[in-house]
């Protein structure tokens, strides 16, 4: 995809955060957006860096992670195409709380804080949409804490496989999930070890609940997997 041919204003209209704003508003925002192509393993920002913008993954995968004092990495969030990150910290005018790094070659759209603030001053409706987006993010974090606290590792793996990675056609009982990143990254995101993640996949495969082919995981009966006692 050529940067010159990429219509930033039109792309903004495909994002839930900006889908209901007017074309002139999107055009103004687009003037303060930057499109970058980043190779795999590139650090976007480090914990403690000043935050004056937020980001949207156009293509690729980005992980947000923290490091423990002993050097153990904990993946906080995995961001795929269409997902944004950094909004809350940007509004707080605080340093980044995590580090962001690309897991694949990535096309990243960066939107400057000053541009967002200008539109908020122009339109109360715009600010409400931003607030709704941040509220959804908070709800997701609460659900993550609930999952880690109340669900077993097997439940978390099954929940991940069924949790919107792919949606079966209406009336279909099967679905196929493509793991977007390494099993180690997903395991960290689920607060389990890579070995445990692999062990759960092996158990589910032995039970005939899934069929694993590298990163392709076929679920022949969604309801049966969802009702597995381990869940």
N, C-alpha and C positions, 0 to 999 in steps of 0.2 A: 504494500500500500504506500503510495507516494504521499509525502507530507503536503505537497502542493495541491493534490487532488482531494485531500481529506477535508470534508465540509464540517468544521467544528460546530458551527451553529446548528446545523441539521442534526448532528450526533447528539448534542445536548438535549434536543427535543425527544430523543429516544430514552433518556434516563428518567426514572420516576421523579427524581428531585426537580427536574426542569420541564417535564412534559406539558404542564399546563400554563407555562409562562408564554408571553407573546413573542412573536418573531423578533420585533425590535429589541426586546430584553435579551433574547438569546444572542442576537448579533452583537450587542454591547458586551455581554459576557465573553463571547468568543474572542474579542479583541485582546482580552487579558488572559487567554489560555495558551499553554505551551504544550506542544506534542513532542514526545521524545521516544526514540526507539532504543531500548536497553537490552543488552545481552544477558543471558542467564548468569546468575550469581552477582549481579550488580547491586550494590547498596544504594537505596534511594535516599534514605536519611538514617542517622543514628539516634539512639536515645540521648536526650539532652540537647539536640540541635534545636535552634529556633524554628518555630512553625509560623509561616506567613502565607500558607496556601494549603489546599487539599488536593487529592489526587483521585483519578478514575482510571481503572484498568480497561483499556479498549480491547486489547488482545493479550493473552498470556496469563501468568499466575504470579501473585505476589504474596509473600508471607510476612506477617507482623509477629515479631517474637521478642522475648526478653531473655536475659541470661541470669542464672542464679549466681550467688557469690562463689560457688564451686565450679562455675563454668558450664553448667548444664543448660541447654537451650530448651525453652518452652514456647511452642507456637501458640500465639494468642488468637490469630485469625488467618484464614486463607482467603484471598481476594481473587476472584476470577473475572472474566469479562463483564463489564457493566457495574461492577462493585466499586464503591468509593471508600476512601479512608482518610482520616486526618481532620474531618470537619470539627469535631468537638474540641480538640486541642487548639485548632485555629481560632475558634471563638473565644477560648479561655485566654488567649495570648500567652500560653505556657509552652515550655519546651516539649518536644515529642517524648512520650512516655515509653515508647518501644522503638525497635529498629525495624525497618522495612527493607526487604531484599527480594529480587526477582528469582523465581524458581524455574522460569523458562524465558526464552526471548520474549520481550514484552513491549507493547506499545502503550505508553502512559500519557494521559492527559492531565495537566496540572492547571488548577484554577486559582488565581491569586485572591487573597483575602480582601484586598481593597476593592476588587470588582464586585465581590459578593456583598460587601457592606454598602456599596453605592446602590445596588438594586434593592436591598432591604430598606434603605432610606426612601427610595422611590415608591415601593409597593409593600404595604402591610401583608398582602396575600402571599407575596414571595417569602417573607419572613416566616409565615405560618407553615409553608411547605418545607422550609429548612428545618423548622422545629419538629414537624412530623417525621422527617427523615431521621433526625437525631433520636427521637423517641423510639422509633423502630429499632435503631441500633442498640439503645439501652435495653429494650425488651429482649433482644437477641442475647445480650450479655447475661441478663437474669436467667434466661433459659439455659445458657451454657453452665452457669453455676449450679442450677438445679439438676442438670443432667449429671455433672460430676459428683454431686453430693448424694443423689438419690438413686442413680442407675448403676448397674454393674457394667464392667468393661464390655461384656457381650452385648448388653442392651445398647450401649453407646455405639458400637460398631454397626449393629443392625439399624439403629436410628440414622446413622450417617448414610448407610446404603439406601435407605428409603426416604431420606430427608431432602428431596428436591434435586438430587444430582441428575435425575432423569425422570420423566413422568410417562407412565404407560398410556397408550392410546385408550380412549373411552371403550369400556367393555373388555379390554385386554386384561389378562391375569399375569402377564409376564412383563419384564422390563430388563434393559441392559444398562449397566452403569460403567462409565469409563473413569477410572481414578485419575484426576487431573494432575496430581503431583505424586511424589514418591510415597511409599507406604510409611516410611519413617516420619515424614512431615505430617501425614494424616494421623498417625499414632500419637505424636506429640500434641496435635490439636485436640485429640480425644483424651489426653492425660493418661495414656497407657504406653507400654513399651512397644517397639517395633516387633519384638518376638511374640508378645501377647497378641498383637494385632494379627500377625500371620497365623498364630495358633487358633484364633477365633475363626478366621477365614477357612482354615483347614477343617475345623469342627463342623462349620456350616456346610462345607462341600461334602463331607462324609455323610451328613444327614440328608443330602440331596436337595438342600435349600438354595444353594448357589452353584454355579459352574465358573471356575476361575481360569482365565486365559491371559496371563500376564496382567495388564491393567484393565482388561475387559472382564467384568463380572456380570454374568447372566443370572437373573432371578426368574426361574420358571413359574413360580407361583408366589405372587406378592403377598397375598393374604396368609399363606402358610408361613412365610418368613416372619411376617408381622406378628403372628400368633405363636411363634416359637417360645417355649417355656423360658429359655434364657433371656428373653426380652421382658 
